[in-house]
Amino acid sequence: MSELVETPLSQQTELGKKEIFSDDVCFEIISYIENPKFILYKCSLISKQFLNVINERAKLSIEFKNITDSKFNAVRKSQFLESFTSLKFISVEEVFDIKYLELVGLMRNLTKLCVGGNEIGLQGAKIVSEFKQLTSLYIDSSQIGTEGAKLISGMTKLTELDISANYLCAEGAKSISGMDHLTFLNISSSNIDQEGIKSISEMKNLTKLDICGNNLGAEGAKSISQMKQLTYLKAYTNSLRSEGAIFISELDKLTTLNICYNEIGDEGAKAISQMPNLTDLRIDGNRIGPEGAKSISEMKQLRLLDISFNRIGEEGVKYVKGMKHLTRLLH
């Protein structure tokens, strides 16, 4: 929902006193409604019972684009603050006023915050780091730097973190690596080198990792290959080449791999083709020829394949078009 304006109690209709359904039935009805605005403005007026069920059980999301002081004040006074579990500030061209982050502190049941792209800076990171109840945080492109990463690393309940495009460097990566509860981490485009990824590779609970655009090279891929628990990896544009692809192929639990634009060639493609559990493979822009395409075509478990912007020629196209088990093919 884009905004929330509180309906004054004086304007609300008389709420019914008779309970027709049990609370469980009321909640079941609300659960089928996807529009939070409808729940707040319509369902809450059905009866006092529905109002109480919404306040006590509903888990709602709210989005702000072009937030203003009037919208901020309206939400701050809302009787439904404790019903919100997810809050997103959509990136806008105007300068984001970090005072709006005060809403997070008022939403005591909030577990997910998306504030990426709003350039909240180090001061904003300090405020966000105090919201210890959060389990999911998207703070990408926020200009928080290494010091901001240190602050965020103290949020011990986080299981999902997108802190990409924040110029973390090795120092920031080391801070983040101490977050033992993370299962998903996006640190793409963060100027992380081999030293930084070595720290990240020690995170044993991660199952999903996005580390695109960090120029890791084969040495960085070697560190990643130690993360045997990974099921999802995005590592495009990292100068991995064939040696790096060979290291990545050791991750036999991966089901999703994006390794495009790494110049892995036919040798790298052959190594990747040996990964037993991949169902989603994006390998475009890798200087792969017909031989590499032939190797990839032997992956019977694949469902999605992107092998576009390579050099597979008509022969390679014939190989991949023979993969009748694919649900999507880009070549």
Phi and psi restraints in degrees (value plus and minus 20) as a CYANA .aco file:
   2 SER   PHI    -104.8   -64.8
   2 SER   PSI     -47.9    -7.9
   3 GLU   PHI    -180.2  -140.2
   3 GLU   PSI     144.4   184.4
   4 LEU   PHI    -156.2  -116.2
   4 LEU   PSI     103.7   143.7
   5 VAL   PHI    -141.1  -101.1
   5 VAL   PSI     101.0   141.0
   6 GLU   PHI     -88.2   -48.2
   6 GLU   PSI     114.0   154.0
   7 THR   PHI    -105.0   -65.0
   7 THR   PSI     100.2   140.2
   8 PRO   PHI     -77.0   -37.0
   8 PRO   PSI     122.8   162.8
   9 LEU   PHI     -79.8   -39.8
   9 LEU   PSI     -50.6   -10.6
  10 SER   PHI     -86.8   -46.8
  10 SER   PSI     -40.9    -0.9
  11 GLN   PHI    -117.7   -77.7
  11 GLN   PSI     -27.0    13.0
  12 GLN   PHI     -97.4   -57.4
  12 GLN   PSI     126.0   166.0
  13 THR   PHI     -90.8   -50.8
  13 THR   PSI     141.4   181.4
  14 GLU   PHI     -84.2   -44.2
  14 GLU   PSI     104.0   144.0
  15 LEU   PHI    -100.6   -60.6
  15 LEU   PSI     115.1   155.1
  16 GLY   PHI     -84.5   -44.5
  16 GLY   PSI     128.5   168.5
  17 LYS   PHI    -119.7   -79.7
  17 LYS   PSI     -40.9    -0.9
  18 LYS   PHI    -105.3   -65.3
  18 LYS   PSI     110.2   150.2
  19 GLU   PHI    -111.2   -71.2
  19 GLU   PSI      93.0   133.0
  20 ILE   PHI    -105.8   -65.8
  20 ILE   PSI     -58.8   -18.8
  21 PHE   PHI    -134.5   -94.5
  21 PHE   PSI     143.2   183.2
  22 SER   PHI     -94.7   -54.7
  22 SER   PSI     143.2   183.2
  23 ASP   PHI     -78.9   -38.9
  23 ASP   PSI     -56.8   -16.8
  24 ASP   PHI     -83.1   -43.1
  24 ASP   PSI     -60.5   -20.5
  25 VAL   PHI     -87.6   -47.6
  25 VAL   PSI     -62.0   -22.0
  26 CYS   PHI     -78.8   -38.8
  26 CYS   PSI     -64.2   -24.2
  27 PHE   PHI     -85.6   -45.6
  27 PHE   PSI     -57.6   -17.6
  28 GLU   PHI     -82.5   -42.5
  28 GLU   PSI     -61.0   -21.0
  29 ILE   PHI     -82.0   -42.0
  29 ILE   PSI     -67.2   -27.2
  30 ILE   PHI     -82.1   -42.1
  30 ILE   PSI     -56.0   -16.0
  31 SER   PHI     -82.9   -42.9
  31 SER   PSI     -44.3    -4.3
  32 TYR   PHI    -105.8   -65.8
  32 TYR   PSI     -25.9    14.1
  33 ILE   PHI    -116.0   -76.0
  33 ILE   PSI     100.7   140.7
  34 GLU   PHI    -108.9   -68.9
  34 GLU   PSI     -36.4     3.6
  35 ASN   PHI    -112.7   -72.7
  35 ASN   PSI      86.3   126.3
  36 PRO   PHI     -79.6   -39.6
  36 PRO   PSI     -53.1   -13.1
  37 LYS   PHI     -82.9   -42.9
  37 LYS   PSI     -61.1   -21.1
  38 PHE   PHI     -84.5   -44.5
  38 PHE   PSI     -60.0   -20.0
  39 ILE   PHI     -81.5   -41.5
  39 ILE   PSI     -65.2   -25.2
  40 LEU   PHI     -92.8   -52.8
  40 LEU   PSI     -61.4   -21.4
  41 TYR   PHI    -110.9   -70.9
  41 TYR   PSI     -41.0    -1.0
  42 LYS   PHI    -133.9   -93.9
  42 LYS   PSI     -77.0   -37.0
  43 CYS   PHI     -82.8   -42.8
  43 CYS   PSI     -55.4   -15.4
  44 SER   PHI     -86.7   -46.7
  44 SER   PSI     -36.1     3.9
  45 LEU   PHI    -116.7   -76.7
  45 LEU   PSI     -22.9    17.1
  46 ILE   PHI     -84.4   -44.4
  46 ILE   PSI     -68.7   -28.7
  47 SER   PHI    -184.0  -144.0
  47 SER   PSI     147.5   187.5
  48 LYS   PHI     -83.2   -43.2
  48 LYS   PSI     -53.7   -13.7
  49 GLN   PHI     -82.5   -42.5
  49 GLN   PSI     -67.4   -27.4
  50 PHE   PHI     -81.1   -41.1
  50 PHE   PSI     -61.3   -21.3
  51 LEU   PHI     -79.1   -39.1
  51 LEU   PSI     -64.9   -24.9
  52 ASN   PHI     -86.3   -46.3
  52 ASN   PSI     -59.8   -19.8
  53 VAL   PHI     -83.5   -43.5
  53 VAL   PSI     -61.8   -21.8
  54 ILE   PHI     -81.2   -41.2
  54 ILE   PSI     -66.4   -26.4
  55 ASN   PHI     -84.3   -44.3
  55 ASN   PSI     -55.9   -15.9
  56 GLU   PHI    -111.3   -71.3
  56 GLU   PSI     -49.8    -9.8
  57 ARG   PHI    -143.4  -103.4
  57 ARG   PSI     -46.1    -6.1
  58 ALA   PHI     -84.3   -44.3
  58 ALA   PSI     121.7   161.7
  59 LYS   PHI    -140.4  -100.4
  59 LYS   PSI      83.4   123.4
  60 LEU   PHI    -133.5   -93.5
  60 LEU   PSI     137.6   177.6
  61 SER   PHI    -134.8   -94.8
  61 SER   PSI     128.7   168.7
  62 ILE   PHI    -157.7  -117.7
  62 ILE   PSI     117.1   157.1
  63 GLU   PHI    -141.6  -101.6
  63 GLU   PSI     121.7   161.7
  64 PHE   PHI    -142.2  -102.2
  64 PHE   PSI     109.2   149.2
  65 LYS   PHI    -144.9  -104.9
  65 LYS   PSI     109.3   149.3
  66 ASN   PHI      38.3    78.3
  66 ASN   PSI      32.6    72.6
  67 ILE   PHI     -84.7   -44.7
  67 ILE   PSI     120.0   160.0
  68 THR   PHI    -141.8  -101.8
  68 THR   PSI     149.0   189.0
  69 ASP   PHI     -81.2   -41.2
  69 ASP   PSI     -57.1   -17.1
  70 SER   PHI     -86.3   -46.3
  70 SER   PSI     -62.3   -22.3
  71 LYS   PHI     -85.0   -45.0
  71 LYS   PSI     -62.3   -22.3
  72 PHE   PHI     -78.8   -38.8
  72 PHE   PSI     -67.2   -27.2
  73 ASN   PHI     -87.0   -47.0
  73 ASN   PSI     -55.9   -15.9
  74 ALA   PHI     -83.8   -43.8
  74 ALA   PSI     -64.9   -24.9
  75 VAL   PHI     -88.4   -48.4
  75 VAL   PSI     -59.5   -19.5
  76 ARG   PHI     -80.0   -40.0
  76 ARG   PSI     -49.4    -9.4
  77 LYS   PHI    -113.7   -73.7
  77 LYS   PSI     -19.8    20.2
  78 SER   PHI     -85.9   -45.9
  78 SER   PSI     126.0   166.0
  79 GLN   PHI    -101.4   -61.4
  79 GLN   PSI     -24.5    15.5
  80 PHE   PHI    -125.0   -85.0
  80 PHE   PSI      -5.9    34.1
  81 LEU   PHI     -74.8   -34.8
  81 LEU   PSI     -58.0   -18.0
  82 GLU   PHI     -99.6   -59.6
  82 GLU   PSI     -22.1    17.9
  83 SER   PHI    -107.8   -67.8
  83 SER   PSI     -32.8     7.2
  84 PHE   PHI    -108.7   -68.7
  84 PHE   PSI     108.9   148.9
  85 THR   PHI    -133.5   -93.5
  85 THR   PSI     -31.5     8.5
  86 SER   PHI    -158.9  -118.9
  86 SER   PSI     111.8   151.8
  87 LEU   PHI    -153.4  -113.4
  87 LEU   PSI     110.4   150.4
  88 LYS   PHI    -150.8  -110.8
  88 LYS   PSI     108.6   148.6
  89 PHE   PHI    -123.0   -83.0
  89 PHE   PSI      87.1   127.1
  90 ILE   PHI     -90.6   -50.6
  90 ILE   PSI     115.7   155.7
  91 SER   PHI     -80.5   -40.5
  91 SER   PSI     111.6   151.6
  92 VAL   PHI    -150.5  -110.5
  92 VAL   PSI     145.2   185.2
  93 GLU   PHI     -91.3   -51.3
  93 GLU   PSI     -52.0   -12.0
  94 GLU   PHI     -87.6   -47.6
  94 GLU   PSI     137.0   177.0
  95 VAL   PHI     -87.9   -47.9
  95 VAL   PSI     109.8   149.8
  96 PHE   PHI    -102.0   -62.0
  96 PHE   PSI     107.6   147.6
  97 ASP   PHI    -107.2   -67.2
  97 ASP   PSI      97.2   137.2
  98 ILE   PHI     -87.1   -47.1
  98 ILE   PSI     -28.2    11.8
  99 LYS   PHI     -84.0   -44.0
  99 LYS   PSI     -43.5    -3.5
 100 TYR   PHI     -87.1   -47.1
 100 TYR   PSI     -38.2     1.8
 101 LEU   PHI     -87.4   -47.4
 101 LEU   PSI     -31.8     8.2
 102 GLU   PHI     -77.3   -37.3
 102 GLU   PSI     -48.2    -8.2
 103 LEU   PHI     -79.5   -39.5
 103 LEU   PSI     -53.7   -13.7
 104 VAL   PHI     -81.5   -41.5
 104 VAL   PSI     -61.7   -21.7
 105 GLY   PHI     -85.8   -45.8
 105 GLY   PSI     -46.6    -6.6
 106 LEU   PHI    -103.0   -63.0
 106 LEU   PSI     -44.8    -4.8
 107 MET   PHI    -110.0   -70.0
 107 MET   PSI      66.5   106.5
 108 ARG   PHI     -86.3   -46.3
 108 ARG   PSI     -40.8    -0.8
 109 ASN   PHI    -121.2   -81.2
 109 ASN   PSI     -11.2    28.8
 110 LEU   PHI     -87.0   -47.0
 110 LEU   PSI     110.9   150.9
 111 THR   PHI    -140.4  -100.4
 111 THR   PSI     -36.5     3.5
 112 LYS   PHI    -148.0  -108.0
 112 LYS   PSI     108.7   148.7
 113 LEU   PHI    -149.8  -109.8
 113 LEU   PSI     107.4   147.4
 114 CYS   PHI    -137.6   -97.6
 114 CYS   PSI      93.1   133.1
 115 VAL   PHI    -151.6  -111.6
 115 VAL   PSI      -5.4    34.6
 116 GLY   PHI     -82.1   -42.1
 116 GLY   PSI     126.5   166.5
 117 GLY   PHI      61.4   101.4
 117 GLY   PSI     -14.5    25.5
 118 ASN   PHI    -123.8   -83.8
 118 ASN   PSI     -16.8    23.2
 119 GLU   PHI      30.7    70.7
 119 GLU   PSI      34.3    74.3
 120 ILE   PHI     -94.6   -54.6
 120 ILE   PSI     -36.2     3.8
 121 GLY   PHI      48.9    88.9
 121 GLY   PSI    -193.5  -153.5
 122 LEU   PHI     -83.5   -43.5
 122 LEU   PSI     -58.2   -18.2
 123 GLN   PHI     -83.4   -43.4
 123 GLN   PSI     -60.5   -20.5
 124 GLY   PHI     -85.6   -45.6
 124 GLY   PSI     -58.8   -18.8
 125 ALA   PHI     -82.5   -42.5
 125 ALA   PSI     -56.6   -16.6
 126 LYS   PHI     -81.8   -41.8
 126 LYS   PSI     -63.2   -23.2
 127 ILE   PHI     -85.6   -45.6
 127 ILE   PSI     -68.2   -28.2
 128 VAL   PHI     -80.8   -40.8
 128 VAL   PSI     -58.6   -18.6
 129 SER   PHI     -84.1   -44.1
 129 SER   PSI     -35.1     4.9
 130 GLU   PHI    -103.4   -63.4
 130 GLU   PSI     -31.1     8.9
 131 PHE   PHI    -108.3   -68.3
 131 PHE   PSI      57.7    97.7
 132 LYS   PHI     -89.2   -49.2
 132 LYS   PSI     -33.8     6.2
 133 GLN   PHI    -100.7   -60.7
 133 GLN   PSI     -33.0     7.0
 134 LEU   PHI     -84.9   -44.9
 134 LEU   PSI     119.5   159.5
 135 THR   PHI    -131.3   -91.3
 135 THR   PSI     -39.5     0.5
 136 SER   PHI    -151.4  -111.4
 136 SER   PSI     108.8   148.8
 137 LEU   PHI    -157.1  -117.1
 137 LEU   PSI     106.3   146.3
 138 TYR   PHI    -137.0   -97.0
 138 TYR   PSI      84.1   124.1
 139 ILE   PHI    -148.3  -108.3
 139 ILE   PSI      13.2    53.2
 140 ASP   PHI     -88.6   -48.6
 140 ASP   PSI     133.5   173.5
 141 SER   PHI      29.5    69.5
 141 SER   PSI      31.2    71.2
 142 SER   PHI    -138.8   -98.8
 142 SER   PSI     -18.2    21.8
 143 GLN   PHI      37.4    77.4
 143 GLN   PSI      25.6    65.6
 144 ILE   PHI    -116.3   -76.3
 144 ILE   PSI     -40.3    -0.3
 145 GLY   PHI      42.9    82.9
 145 GLY   PSI    -188.2  -148.2
 146 THR   PHI     -86.9   -46.9
 146 THR   PSI     -56.7   -16.7
 147 GLU   PHI     -86.7   -46.7
 147 GLU   PSI     -58.5   -18.5
 148 GLY   PHI     -84.5   -44.5
 148 GLY   PSI     -58.5   -18.5
 149 ALA   PHI     -81.8   -41.8
 149 ALA   PSI     -58.2   -18.2
 150 LYS   PHI     -81.7   -41.7
 150 LYS   PSI     -61.8   -21.8
 151 LEU   PHI     -84.8   -44.8
 151 LEU   PSI     -66.2   -26.2
 152 ILE   PHI     -83.8   -43.8
 152 ILE   PSI     -51.7   -11.7
 153 SER   PHI     -83.8   -43.8
 153 SER   PSI     -34.2     5.8
 154 GLY   PHI    -104.8   -64.8
 154 GLY   PSI     -19.4    20.6
 155 MET   PHI    -107.4   -67.4
 155 MET   PSI      69.7   109.7
 156 THR   PHI     -94.8   -54.8
 156 THR   PSI     -33.0     7.0
 157 LYS   PHI    -112.6   -72.6
 157 LYS   PSI     -25.8    14.2
 158 LEU   PHI     -84.5   -44.5
 158 LEU   PSI     113.2   153.2
 159 THR   PHI    -134.6   -94.6
 159 THR   PSI     -41.2    -1.2
 160 GLU   PHI    -145.6  -105.6
 160 GLU   PSI     109.2   149.2
 161 LEU   PHI    -162.8  -122.8
 161 LEU   PSI     102.9   142.9
 162 ASP   PHI    -132.0   -92.0
 162 ASP   PSI      86.8   126.8
 163 ILE   PHI    -143.8  -103.8
 163 ILE   PSI       8.5    48.5
 164 SER   PHI     -89.4   -49.4
 164 SER   PSI     141.6   181.6
 165 ALA   PHI      34.3    74.3
 165 ALA   PSI      27.4    67.4
 166 ASN   PHI    -148.0  -108.0
 166 ASN   PSI      -7.6    32.4
 167 TYR   PHI      31.7    71.7
 167 TYR   PSI      38.9    78.9
 168 LEU   PHI     -96.7   -56.7
 168 LEU   PSI     -56.2   -16.2
 169 CYS   PHI      40.4    80.4
 169 CYS   PSI    -194.3  -154.3
 170 ALA   PHI     -83.3   -43.3
 170 ALA   PSI     -57.3   -17.3
 171 GLU   PHI     -83.7   -43.7
 171 GLU   PSI     -64.8   -24.8
 172 GLY   PHI     -85.7   -45.7
 172 GLY   PSI     -59.4   -19.4
 173 ALA   PHI     -82.3   -42.3
 173 ALA   PSI     -58.6   -18.6
 174 LYS   PHI     -83.4   -43.4
 174 LYS   PSI     -59.9   -19.9
 175 SER   PHI     -83.1   -43.1
 175 SER   PSI     -66.5   -26.5
 176 ILE   PHI     -85.2   -45.2
 176 ILE   PSI     -51.2   -11.2
 177 SER   PHI     -83.9   -43.9
 177 SER   PSI     -36.0     4.0
 178 GLY   PHI    -104.0   -64.0
 178 GLY   PSI     -20.0    20.0
 179 MET   PHI    -105.0   -65.0
 179 MET   PSI      69.2   109.2
 180 ASP   PHI     -86.8   -46.8
 180 ASP   PSI     -42.0    -2.0
 181 HIS   PHI    -110.7   -70.7
 181 HIS   PSI     -25.3    14.7
 182 LEU   PHI     -86.4   -46.4
 182 LEU   PSI     114.0   154.0
 183 THR   PHI    -133.3   -93.3
 183 THR   PSI     -41.5    -1.5
 184 PHE   PHI    -148.4  -108.4
 184 PHE   PSI     112.1   152.1
 185 LEU   PHI    -162.7  -122.7
 185 LEU   PSI     108.7   148.7
 186 ASN   PHI    -136.5   -96.5
 186 ASN   PSI      91.7   131.7
 187 ILE   PHI    -146.3  -106.3
 187 ILE   PSI      14.1    54.1
 188 SER   PHI     -86.7   -46.7
 188 SER   PSI     134.6   174.6
 189 SER   PHI      29.8    69.8
 189 SER   PSI      30.4    70.4
 190 SER   PHI    -143.5  -103.5
 190 SER   PSI      -5.7    34.3
 191 ASN   PHI      37.3    77.3
 191 ASN   PSI      22.6    62.6
 192 ILE   PHI    -116.6   -76.6
 192 ILE   PSI     108.3   148.3
 193 ASP   PHI    -121.3   -81.3
 193 ASP   PSI    -187.7  -147.7
 194 GLN   PHI     -80.1   -40.1
 194 GLN   PSI     -56.8   -16.8
 195 GLU   PHI     -84.0   -44.0
 195 GLU   PSI     -62.2   -22.2
 196 GLY   PHI     -85.6   -45.6
 196 GLY   PSI     -63.3   -23.3
 197 ILE   PHI     -91.1   -51.1
 197 ILE   PSI     -45.3    -5.3
 198 LYS   PHI     -83.5   -43.5
 198 LYS   PSI     -58.7   -18.7
 199 SER   PHI     -85.3   -45.3
 199 SER   PSI     -65.0   -25.0
 200 ILE   PHI     -82.0   -42.0
 200 ILE   PSI     -54.6   -14.6
 201 SER   PHI     -85.3   -45.3
 201 SER   PSI     -32.3     7.7
 202 GLU   PHI    -107.3   -67.3
 202 GLU   PSI     -19.9    20.1
 203 MET   PHI    -103.2   -63.2
 203 MET   PSI      79.8   119.8
 204 LYS   PHI    -101.1   -61.1
 204 LYS   PSI     -32.2     7.8
 205 ASN   PHI    -117.5   -77.5
 205 ASN   PSI     -26.1    13.9
 206 LEU   PHI     -86.6   -46.6
 206 LEU   PSI     112.0   152.0
 207 THR   PHI    -137.3   -97.3
 207 THR   PSI     -39.1     0.9
 208 LYS   PHI    -148.6  -108.6
 208 LYS   PSI     106.7   146.7
 209 LEU   PHI    -156.9  -116.9
 209 LEU   PSI     109.1   149.1
 210 ASP   PHI    -136.6   -96.6
 210 ASP   PSI      93.5   133.5
 211 ILE   PHI    -151.3  -111.3
 211 ILE   PSI      14.4    54.4
 212 CYS   PHI     -85.2   -45.2
 212 CYS   PSI     133.2   173.2
 213 GLY   PHI      43.8    83.8
 213 GLY   PSI      20.3    60.3
 214 ASN   PHI    -142.1  -102.1
 214 ASN   PSI     -15.3    24.7
 215 ASN   PHI      33.2    73.2
 215 ASN   PSI      33.0    73.0
 216 LEU   PHI     -95.6   -55.6
 216 LEU   PSI     -54.7   -14.7
 217 GLY   PHI      51.5    91.5
 217 GLY   PSI    -196.5  -156.5
 218 ALA   PHI     -84.7   -44.7
 218 ALA   PSI     -54.9   -14.9
 219 GLU   PHI     -84.6   -44.6
 219 GLU   PSI     -60.6   -20.6
 220 GLY   PHI     -85.4   -45.4
 220 GLY   PSI     -58.5   -18.5
 221 ALA   PHI     -82.9   -42.9
 221 ALA   PSI     -54.4   -14.4
 222 LYS   PHI     -82.0   -42.0
 222 LYS   PSI     -61.1   -21.1
 223 SER   PHI     -85.5   -45.5
 223 SER   PSI     -64.3   -24.3
 224 ILE   PHI     -80.8   -40.8
 224 ILE   PSI     -53.8   -13.8
 225 SER   PHI     -83.6   -43.6
 225 SER   PSI     -33.1     6.9
 226 GLN   PHI    -101.8   -61.8
 226 GLN   PSI     -30.7     9.3
 227 MET   PHI    -108.5   -68.5
 227 MET   PSI      51.0    91.0
 228 LYS   PHI     -85.2   -45.2
 228 LYS   PSI     -36.0     4.0
 229 GLN   PHI    -103.3   -63.3
 229 GLN   PSI     -30.0    10.0
 230 LEU   PHI     -82.7   -42.7
 230 LEU   PSI     117.2   157.2
 231 THR   PHI    -135.0   -95.0
 231 THR   PSI     -33.7     6.3
 232 TYR   PHI    -161.1  -121.1
 232 TYR   PSI     107.1   147.1
 233 LEU   PHI    -164.0  -124.0
 233 LEU   PSI     105.1   145.1
 234 LYS   PHI    -132.6   -92.6
 234 LYS   PSI      99.5   139.5
 235 ALA   PHI    -161.0  -121.0
 235 ALA   PSI      14.0    54.0
 236 TYR   PHI     -91.8   -51.8
 236 TYR   PSI     134.8   174.8
 237 THR   PHI      35.0    75.0
 237 THR   PSI      43.4    83.4
 238 ASN   PHI    -153.6  -113.6
 238 ASN   PSI      -7.4    32.6
 239 SER   PHI      33.8    73.8
 239 SER   PSI      23.7    63.7
 240 LEU   PHI     -95.6   -55.6
 240 LEU   PSI     -59.9   -19.9
 241 ARG   PHI      36.8    76.8
 241 ARG   PSI    -190.5  -150.5
 242 SER   PHI     -85.4   -45.4
 242 SER   PSI     -58.0   -18.0
 243 GLU   PHI     -82.3   -42.3
 243 GLU   PSI     -63.5   -23.5
 244 GLY   PHI     -85.0   -45.0
 244 GLY   PSI     -58.9   -18.9
 245 ALA   PHI     -82.9   -42.9
 245 ALA   PSI     -56.3   -16.3
 246 ILE   PHI     -83.2   -43.2
 246 ILE   PSI     -61.5   -21.5
 247 PHE   PHI     -83.6   -43.6
 247 PHE   PSI     -65.5   -25.5
 248 ILE   PHI     -80.7   -40.7
 248 ILE   PSI     -53.5   -13.5
 249 SER   PHI     -84.9   -44.9
 249 SER   PSI     -31.0     9.0
 250 GLU   PHI     -97.9   -57.9
 250 GLU   PSI     -29.7    10.3
 251 LEU   PHI    -104.1   -64.1
 251 LEU   PSI      62.2   102.2
 252 ASP   PHI     -98.5   -58.5
 252 ASP   PSI     -23.0    17.0
 253 LYS   PHI    -113.8   -73.8
 253 LYS   PSI     -26.2    13.8
 254 LEU   PHI     -81.7   -41.7
 254 LEU   PSI     113.0   153.0
 255 THR   PHI    -130.5   -90.5
 255 THR   PSI     -43.5    -3.5
 256 THR   PHI    -148.5  -108.5
 256 THR   PSI     106.7   146.7
 257 LEU   PHI    -159.8  -119.8
 257 LEU   PSI     105.6   145.6
 258 ASN   PHI    -136.7   -96.7
 258 ASN   PSI      89.5   129.5
 259 ILE   PHI    -148.6  -108.6
 259 ILE   PSI       9.1    49.1
 260 CYS   PHI     -90.6   -50.6
 260 CYS   PSI     136.6   176.6
 261 TYR   PHI      34.5    74.5
 261 TYR   PSI      34.6    74.6
 262 ASN   PHI    -148.6  -108.6
 262 ASN   PSI     -15.0    25.0
 263 GLU   PHI      33.8    73.8
 263 GLU   PSI      27.5    67.5
 264 ILE   PHI    -101.5   -61.5
 264 ILE   PSI     -39.8     0.2
 265 GLY   PHI      44.8    84.8
 265 GLY   PSI    -190.9  -150.9
 266 ASP   PHI     -86.1   -46.1
 266 ASP   PSI     -56.9   -16.9
 267 GLU   PHI     -83.9   -43.9
 267 GLU   PSI     -63.5   -23.5
 268 GLY   PHI     -86.1   -46.1
 268 GLY   PSI     -59.5   -19.5
 269 ALA   PHI     -82.7   -42.7
 269 ALA   PSI     -59.1   -19.1
 270 LYS   PHI     -82.2   -42.2
 270 LYS   PSI     -61.2   -21.2
 271 ALA   PHI     -84.6   -44.6
 271 ALA   PSI     -65.3   -25.3
 272 ILE   PHI     -82.4   -42.4
 272 ILE   PSI     -53.8   -13.8
 273 SER   PHI     -84.6   -44.6
 273 SER   PSI     -33.6     6.4
 274 GLN   PHI    -109.7   -69.7
 274 GLN   PSI     -20.6    19.4
 275 MET   PHI     -96.6   -56.6
 275 MET   PSI      97.5   137.5
 276 PRO   PHI     -95.9   -55.9
 276 PRO   PSI     -41.9    -1.9
 277 ASN   PHI    -133.4   -93.4
 277 ASN   PSI     -15.3    24.7
 278 LEU   PHI     -86.0   -46.0
 278 LEU   PSI     110.0   150.0
 279 THR   PHI    -137.6   -97.6
 279 THR   PSI     -39.8     0.2
 280 ASP   PHI    -150.4  -110.4
 280 ASP   PSI      90.9   130.9
 281 LEU   PHI    -149.1  -109.1
 281 LEU   PSI     103.1   143.1
 282 ARG   PHI    -137.2   -97.2
 282 ARG   PSI      92.5   132.5
 283 ILE   PHI    -152.7  -112.7
 283 ILE   PSI       6.1    46.1
 284 ASP   PHI     -91.9   -51.9
 284 ASP   PSI     134.4   174.4
 285 GLY   PHI      45.5    85.5
 285 GLY   PSI      25.1    65.1
 286 ASN   PHI    -146.2  -106.2
 286 ASN   PSI      -4.2    35.8
 287 ARG   PHI      37.4    77.4
 287 ARG   PSI      19.5    59.5
 288 ILE   PHI    -109.1   -69.1
 288 ILE   PSI     113.9   153.9
 289 GLY   PHI    -122.9   -82.9
 289 GLY   PSI    -188.7  -148.7
 290 PRO   PHI     -77.1   -37.1
 290 PRO   PSI     -57.8   -17.8
 291 GLU   PHI     -85.9   -45.9
 291 GLU   PSI     -60.6   -20.6
 292 GLY   PHI     -85.0   -45.0
 292 GLY   PSI     -59.7   -19.7
 293 ALA   PHI     -82.8   -42.8
 293 ALA   PSI     -58.1   -18.1
 294 LYS   PHI     -81.9   -41.9
 294 LYS   PSI     -63.5   -23.5
 295 SER   PHI     -81.0   -41.0
 295 SER   PSI     -66.7   -26.7
 296 ILE   PHI     -83.8   -43.8
 296 ILE   PSI     -54.9   -14.9
 297 SER   PHI     -85.0   -45.0
 297 SER   PSI     -34.0     6.0
 298 GLU   PHI    -108.2   -68.2
 298 GLU   PSI     -17.8    22.2
 299 MET   PHI    -104.2   -64.2
 299 MET   PSI      73.4   113.4
 300 LYS   PHI     -92.4   -52.4
 300 LYS   PSI     -38.8     1.2
 301 GLN   PHI    -108.3   -68.3
 301 GLN   PSI     -29.8    10.2
 302 LEU   PHI     -84.4   -44.4
 302 LEU   PSI     122.3   162.3
 303 ARG   PHI    -137.4   -97.4
 303 ARG   PSI     -51.1   -11.1
 304 LEU   PHI    -147.5  -107.5
 304 LEU   PSI     111.3   151.3
 305 LEU   PHI    -158.8  -118.8
 305 LEU   PSI     106.3   146.3
 306 ASP   PHI    -137.2   -97.2
 306 ASP   PSI      88.0   128.0
 307 ILE   PHI    -143.1  -103.1
 307 ILE   PSI       6.7    46.7
 308 SER   PHI     -91.4   -51.4
 308 SER   PSI     146.6   186.6
 309 PHE   PHI      35.5    75.5
 309 PHE   PSI      21.9    61.9
 310 ASN   PHI    -141.7  -101.7
 310 ASN   PSI    -184.4  -144.4
 311 ARG   PHI    -143.1  -103.1
 311 ARG   PSI      23.4    63.4
 312 ILE   PHI     -98.7   -58.7
 312 ILE   PSI     -39.1     0.9
 313 GLY   PHI      42.9    82.9
 313 GLY   PSI    -192.6  -152.6
 314 GLU   PHI     -84.9   -44.9
 314 GLU   PSI     -55.4   -15.4
 315 GLU   PHI     -84.3   -44.3
 315 GLU   PSI     -64.8   -24.8
 316 GLY   PHI     -85.6   -45.6
 316 GLY   PSI     -58.6   -18.6
 317 VAL   PHI     -80.7   -40.7
 317 VAL   PSI     -59.7   -19.7
 318 LYS   PHI     -81.5   -41.5
 318 LYS   PSI     -61.3   -21.3
 319 TYR   PHI     -81.4   -41.4
 319 TYR   PSI     -71.9   -31.9
 320 VAL   PHI     -92.6   -52.6
 320 VAL   PSI     -48.7    -8.7
 321 LYS   PHI     -89.8   -49.8
 321 LYS   PSI     -37.0     3.0
 322 GLY   PHI     -99.6   -59.6
 322 GLY   PSI     -22.6    17.4
 323 MET   PHI    -104.3   -64.3
 323 MET   PSI      57.0    97.0
 324 LYS   PHI     -87.6   -47.6
 324 LYS   PSI     -36.2     3.8
 325 HIS   PHI    -100.2   -60.2
 325 HIS   PSI     -30.5     9.5
 326 LEU   PHI     -88.9   -48.9
 326 LEU   PSI     122.5   162.5
 327 THR   PHI    -117.3   -77.3
 327 THR   PSI     -37.6     2.4
 328 ARG   PHI    -171.2  -131.2
 328 ARG   PSI     113.0   153.0
 329 LEU   PHI    -155.8  -115.8
 329 LEU   PSI     108.2   148.2
 330 LEU   PHI    -141.2  -101.2
 330 LEU   PSI     105.1   145.1
